[in-house]
């Protein structure tokens, strides 16, 4: 049986929604007739009278639509408040970007306007399978003023200029400073003081372990990265198959240092300390004077929260590393360090489809998503860092950890698009042959 373009999209979305056990999302059904015609792929110039009305359909990932407090819910409500005549509908395709690759191969329109939450690997899949055909359009950054506010170093130098960062992970070490001194640079980890101290996910699983290997590659090249990894193994590096295994071992204090993302520490602290009690009191009593937030997590009410990195004590504070890490009384188990103040970043991106049906509104959405307010709201809901610098961002009271403890690296680096396509697969193959065969 041949599927028409509406049935194909609807079936793919409903399968994913059901499989994920999610509440139904707006936008799971296809557009109602009549449809606007897609604007020509070359029409990227800013029109004299842009159309900021109608229905904007956005494909995304599960991270954006986890629950009723998710980033997608906040973005929909906030954007519709800003644009009275616009409606946002989220679509969760069953097979991610592959769904739209197949639609393009079969000659169907995407029936969505934008994609939020893309990874570089998604763009690699697009270019591998579609070759000279286009799925996403080159962005006209003159139409997105806030693009200039994205932190330098988060772009991956896509030669066709199709991606714009929306959020990011920062690779780091998560340290329990009750059990070890917090290292200041990578070479510290090769000292005898850190023998049998570090645990990491395997690079072959992507994520945090691959980010560490990519960081070493960025510093040392392929041979140097493998040599540095070998030195870590000689010093007792514990390697696990998944982040979940690493997390369990870390919280059980099997190792005092874990290769992680900086957002892992913030998510744990956020869960532990909960909303700002002073803010809740002010909300219930408008005449109550504002008070300074209590930054001691040991004093916070956490009876109804679950700490994903909870240790056996009450989480007390330590200021041993305040000057280095920019923290004030961070719980010992949640200390974060970047090597020499630098971090390898794994950004997530936004893009606009080449055959977007509502191009003007899609550009307005990308602009809105990079505003200070949106960035401060999205990052905690994703457990990531904003694409903008945190300087000047005001995080919500429900996410106190981000307001009080977020600390971003002074310098950011990430591998460019061509390196990811050509060199990283060879690097992972060489790593597997050397360490995992």
C-alpha positions in Angstrom: 0.0 0.0 0.0 1.3 3.4 -0.9 1.1 6.0 1.8 0.2 9.6 0.9 2.3 12.3 2.6 -0.2 13.1 5.3 -0.8 9.5 6.3 2.9 8.8 6.3 3.7 11.6 8.7 0.7 11.0 11.0 1.5 7.3 11.3 5.2 7.9 12.2 4.4 10.4 14.9 1.7 8.4 16.5 4.0 5.3 16.7 6.6 7.3 18.5 4.2 9.0 20.9 2.6 5.7 21.9 6.0 4.0 22.3 7.4 6.7 24.5 4.3 6.6 26.8 3.9 10.4 26.4 0.8 12.5 26.8 -0.6 13.4 23.3 1.2 16.4 21.8 -0.4 19.2 19.8 0.5 18.6 16.2 0.3 14.9 15.9 -2.3 15.2 13.2 -1.5 16.6 9.8 -2.4 20.1 8.7 -5.9 21.0 7.9 -6.7 22.1 4.4 -6.1 24.5 2.8 -2.3 24.5 3.1 0.0 27.3 2.2 2.4 26.7 -0.6 6.1 26.2 0.5 8.3 29.2 -0.2 11.0 28.8 -2.7 14.2 27.5 -1.2 16.1 30.6 -2.3 13.6 33.0 -0.7 15.7 33.8 2.4 15.7 37.6 2.0 13.8 39.4 4.7 10.4 40.4 3.2 9.0 43.9 3.7 6.0 42.5 5.5 6.8 39.1 7.1 3.9 36.9 8.0 4.0 36.1 11.7 0.8 34.3 11.9 -0.6 30.8 11.3 0.4 27.4 12.5 4.1 26.6 12.9 4.9 22.9 13.0 8.2 21.9 14.6 9.9 18.5 14.7 11.9 17.7 17.8 13.4 15.0 20.0 12.1 13.3 23.2 14.4 15.5 25.3 12.2 18.5 24.4 8.9 16.8 25.1 9.5 14.7 28.2 6.5 15.9 30.3 4.2 18.8 31.1 7.1 20.8 32.4 9.2 20.3 29.3 11.0 22.8 27.1 8.4 22.3 24.4 5.5 23.3 26.6 7.3 26.4 27.8 8.3 27.4 24.3 4.8 26.9 22.9 3.1 29.0 25.6 5.7 31.7 25.5 5.9 32.0 21.8 2.1 32.1 21.4 2.0 34.8 24.1 4.5 36.8 22.0 2.8 36.2 18.7 -1.0 36.4 19.2 -1.8 35.0 15.7 0.6 32.1 15.8 0.1 28.5 17.0 2.9 26.1 17.7 2.5 22.4 17.1 5.2 19.9 18.1 5.8 16.8 16.1 7.9 13.8 17.4 8.9 11.7 14.4 9.2 8.0 15.0 12.7 7.7 13.6 14.0 11.2 14.1 15.6 13.0 11.1 15.6 9.7 9.2 11.8 10.2 8.9 12.3 13.3 6.8 15.2 11.9 4.8 12.9 9.1 3.7 10.1 11.6 2.9 12.5 13.6 0.8 13.6 10.5 -1.0 10.0 9.6 -1.8 9.2 13.1 -3.0 6.9 14.1 -0.1 7.0 17.6 1.5 8.2 17.5 5.2 4.9 19.0 6.5 6.9 20.7 9.2 8.7 24.0 9.2 11.6 23.7 11.6 13.5 21.1 13.6 14.8 21.7 17.1 17.2 19.4 18.9 19.4 18.3 15.9 22.8 16.8 16.5 25.7 17.0 14.1 25.3 13.3 13.4 21.8 14.1 12.1 23.2 16.5 9.6 25.8 13.9 8.6 22.9 11.4 7.9 21.1 14.0 5.8 24.2 14.6 3.6 25.1 11.0 3.4 21.6 9.8 2.2 20.4 12.9 0.2 23.8 13.9 -1.3 23.1 16.9 -3.5 19.4 17.2 -2.5 18.6 19.7 0.2 16.5 19.0 3.4 17.4 22.1 5.4 17.9 25.6 4.0 20.9 27.9 4.4 19.9 30.3 7.2 19.9 34.0 6.5 21.4 35.2 9.8 20.4 38.8 9.0 16.9 37.6 9.9 18.0 36.2 13.3 19.5 39.1 15.3 20.1 36.9 18.4 22.3 34.6 16.4 25.1 37.0 17.2 24.6 36.2 20.9 25.4 32.5 20.6 28.7 31.8 22.5 31.7 31.6 20.2 33.0 28.1 19.7 29.6 26.3 19.6 29.2 26.4 15.8 30.5 23.4 13.8 31.2 25.3 10.6 28.6 23.6 8.4 29.7 24.7 4.9 26.1 25.2 4.0 25.2 27.3 7.1 22.1 25.3 8.0 22.4 25.0 11.8 22.0 27.4 14.7 22.8 26.3 18.3 19.9 26.2 20.7 21.6 24.5 23.8 24.8 22.7 24.7 26.5 20.2 26.9 29.9 21.1 28.4 32.3 18.1 28.9 33.8 18.1 32.4 34.9 16.1 35.3 32.4 15.5 38.1 34.3 15.3 41.4 33.5 14.3 45.0 35.8 16.6 46.8 35.3 14.7 50.1 37.2 11.8 48.5 39.8 13.5 46.3 41.4 16.8 45.4 39.8 18.4 42.4 42.2 18.3 39.4 43.0 21.4 37.6 44.2 20.1 34.2 44.3 16.9 32.3 47.9 16.0 33.2 46.9 15.8 36.8 44.9 12.7 36.0 48.1 10.9 35.0 49.7 11.4 38.4 49.9 8.6 41.0 47.5 10.7 43.2 44.7 9.9 40.8 45.4 6.2 40.3 42.1 4.3 40.1 40.2 7.5 40.6 38.4 8.1 37.3 35.4 6.4 35.7 34.1 7.1 32.2 31.5 5.8 29.8 33.0 4.1 26.7 33.6 6.4 23.7 31.8 3.9 21.5 28.5 4.8 23.2 28.8 8.4 22.2 27.9 11.1 24.7 30.3 11.8 27.6 32.9 9.2 26.8 33.2 10.2 23.2 33.3 13.9 24.2 36.4 13.1 26.3 38.1 11.3 23.3 37.1 14.2 21.0 38.6 16.7 23.4 41.9 14.8 23.4 41.8 14.6 19.6 41.2 18.3 19.4 44.3 18.9 21.6 46.6 16.2 20.4 45.5 14.8 17.1 44.6 11.1 16.5 47.9 9.5 17.7 48.2 11.9 20.6 44.6 11.3 21.7 45.1 7.5 21.7 48.4 7.9 23.6 46.7 10.1 26.3 43.9 7.6 26.6 46.4 4.8 27.0 48.1 6.8 29.8 44.7 7.1 31.5 44.2 3.3 31.2 47.6 2.7 32.7 46.6 4.9 35.7 43.6 2.8 36.4 40.8 4.4 34.3 37.6 2.5 34.9 35.5 2.2 31.7 31.8 1.3 31.6 29.4 0.6 28.8 26.9 3.4 29.6 26.5 6.6 31.5 23.9 4.9 33.7 26.5 2.4 34.9 29.0 5.3 35.5 26.4 7.2 37.5 25.6 4.3 39.7 29.2 3.6 40.4 29.9 7.3 41.1 27.0 7.7 43.6 28.1 4.5 45.3 31.5 6.2 45.7 33.3 3.4 43.8 35.3 6.2 42.1 35.6 9.9 43.2 35.8 11.3 39.6 33.5 10.8 36.7 33.7 12.0 33.1 30.4 13.9 32.8 28.6 16.9 31.4 28.4 20.0 33.5 24.6 19.9 33.4 24.7 16.6 35.3 25.9 18.4 38.4 23.3 21.2 38.0 20.5 18.7 37.5 21.5 16.9 40.7 21.8 20.1 42.7 18.5 21.4 41.2 16.7 18.2 42.3 18.3 18.4 45.7 17.6 21.9 46.8 14.2 22.5 45.0 12.7 26.0 44.4 13.7 29.0 46.3 11.7 29.0 49.6 11.9 32.8 49.8 10.5 33.2 46.3 7.6 30.9 47.2 6.9 32.9 50.3 6.9 36.1 48.3 4.5 34.6 45.7 2.1 33.7 48.4 2.4 37.0 50.3 3.0 40.0 48.0 3.8 42.2 51.0 6.6 40.0 52.3 10.0 41.6 51.8 12.5 39.8 49.5 15.3 38.0 51.3 18.6 36.6 50.2 18.4 33.0 49.0 19.8 30.3 51.2 22.7 28.9 49.2 23.4 26.0 51.6 21.9 22.9 50.0 22.0 21.2 53.4 19.3 23.6 54.7 17.0 23.3 51.7 13.8 21.4 51.9 14.3 18.3 49.8 11.8 15.9 51.3 9.8 15.6 48.1 12.7 15.5 45.6 14.9 12.7 44.3 18.6 13.3 44.0 20.1 11.4 41.1 23.6 11.7 42.6 22.5 11.6 46.3 25.3 10.6 48.7 25.0 9.3 52.2 25.4 12.7 54.1 23.3 15.8 53.9 25.2 17.3 51.1 26.9 20.1 53.2 28.9 22.8 51.6 32.6 23.2 50.7 34.4 26.3 49.6 37.8 24.7 49.0 37.5 25.3 45.3 35.5 28.5 45.2 38.3 30.5 43.5 38.9 27.9 40.9 35.4 26.9 40.1 33.3 30.0 40.7 31.1 28.2 43.2 29.9 29.2 46.7 29.4 26.2 48.9 28.7 23.6 46.3 27.9 20.1 47.8 31.1 18.1 47.8 29.7 15.4 45.4 28.8 18.0 42.8 32.2 19.7 42.1 32.8 20.4 38.5 36.1 21.1 36.9 37.1 22.0 33.3 40.7 21.3 32.2 42.5 24.6 32.3 39.2 26.4 32.2 38.4 25.0 28.7 35.6 22.6 27.8 34.7 20.5 24.8 31.1 21.3 23.8 28.4 19.1 22.3 25.8 21.6 21.0 22.3 20.9 19.9 20.9 22.8 16.9 17.8 24.3 15.2 17.2 24.3 11.4 14.5 25.4 9.0 13.3 23.0 6.3 14.0 23.9 2.7 10.3 23.5 1.9 9.0 25.2 5.0 5.3 26.1 4.6 5.6 29.0 7.1 9.1 30.4 6.6 8.6 33.8 8.2 7.2 32.3 11.4 10.0 29.8 11.5 12.6 32.6 11.4 10.7 34.4 14.2 10.7 31.2 16.3 14.5 30.7 15.9 14.9 34.4 16.9 12.7 34.0 19.9 14.3 30.8 21.1 17.7 32.6 21.4 16.3 35.4 23.6 17.6 35.7 27.1 14.3 34.7 28.6 13.9 31.6 26.4 17.5 30.5 26.9 17.2 30.7 30.7 14.0 28.7 30.6 15.0 26.0 28.1 18.4 24.9 29.5 17.2 23.7 33.0 14.3 21.8 31.4 16.8 20.0 29.2 19.5 19.5 31.8 21.9 21.4 29.5 23.5 24.8 29.3 22.2 27.7 27.2 23.7 28.5 23.8 24.1 32.0 25.0 26.5 32.9 27.8 24.9 32.6 31.3 26.1 36.1 32.1 23.0 38.2 32.5 20.5 35.4 32.3 17.9 35.2 35.0 16.9 31.7 35.7 13.5 30.8 37.2 13.1 30.2 41.0 12.2 26.6 40.3 15.7 26.1 38.9 17.8 27.7 41.7 20.8 25.5 40.9 21.2 27.3 37.5 20.9 30.7 39.1 23.3 30.0 42.0 25.7 27.3 40.8 25.9 27.4 37.0 29.5 27.9 35.9 30.5 27.8 32.3 34.0 27.3 30.9 36.0 30.4 29.9 36.8 28.8 26.5 34.8 26.4 24.4 35.8 24.2 21.5 34.1 21.6 19.4 35.0 19.6 16.3 33.9 21.1 13.0 31.5 19.4 10.7 34.0 18.0 8.2 36.2 16.6 11.0 33.2 14.8 12.5 32.3 13.3 9.2 35.8 12.1 8.2 38.2 11.9 11.1 36.0 10.9 14.1 34.8 7.6 12.6 38.5 6.6 11.9 39.4 7.7 15.4 36.7 5.6 17.0 37.7 2.6 14.9 41.3 3.0 16.0 40.3 3.4 19.6 38.2 0.2 19.4 41.0 -1.8 17.8 43.4 -0.6 20.5 41.3 -0.7 23.7 38.1 -2.6 23.1 39.1 -5.6 20.9 
